[in-house]
Amino acid sequence: MGVPKRKTSKMRLRTRKAANRWHAPHLSKCPQCGSTVPSHIACPSCGYYRGRQVLTLEGE
């Protein structure tokens, strides 16, 4: 049966738990319209991604 040989120190425990903390999403500006968009996502306001039109938006 797997049993720890030594007590896990507070520092080692906290270091391990620090990897699971919450990070704010990285937002970047759309080069076409200038609105803030999450990384690796097509712009919902203009439909461009990496300089190409990938979404067709109606109503504008």
N, C-alpha and C positions, 0 to 999 in steps of 0.2 A: 504494500500500500504506500502511495506517495505521501510522505510526511516531510515538512520543511525541517532542515537541520538547525537553522538559526532563525531568530526573530527578525522580521523585515523591519529595517529602520524607518523612521518617519520620513527622512529625506528621500529614500528610495521609493517609498509608497507615494509620496507627493509628486515625485518626478514622473512616475508611471501614470498617475491620474491627470497630470497636466497635459498629456497628449490628447485627452478627450474633451478639453475645454471648448467653449463656443468661440467661433471666429466670425467677425462681421463679413458679409459678402463683399467681394471686390467689384466695385462699379467703375465702368469706364465710359467715356463720352463717345457717342456715335459720330463718326466723321462726316456723315451726310447731313443729319438734322441737328446734332448737338445735344440730344437728350441723353440722360444717364441710363445705361443698359448694363445688366450683368455680363460678365465675360463669357465668351463662347455661346452667346444667345443672339438670335436675329433681333434687330430693333423692332419693337412692336409698333412704333409710331410711323416709321417710314418703310420697313420691310427689307432693309439692306443688311447683309452680313458679309464681311471681308470684301467690300467694294462691289458686291453683286446684288441684284434684286432677287431675293429668294421667296418673299411673300407678296402676294397681290392683295393690296388693301383697297377696299371700296369705300366710297363716301367722302373722298377728298378731292 
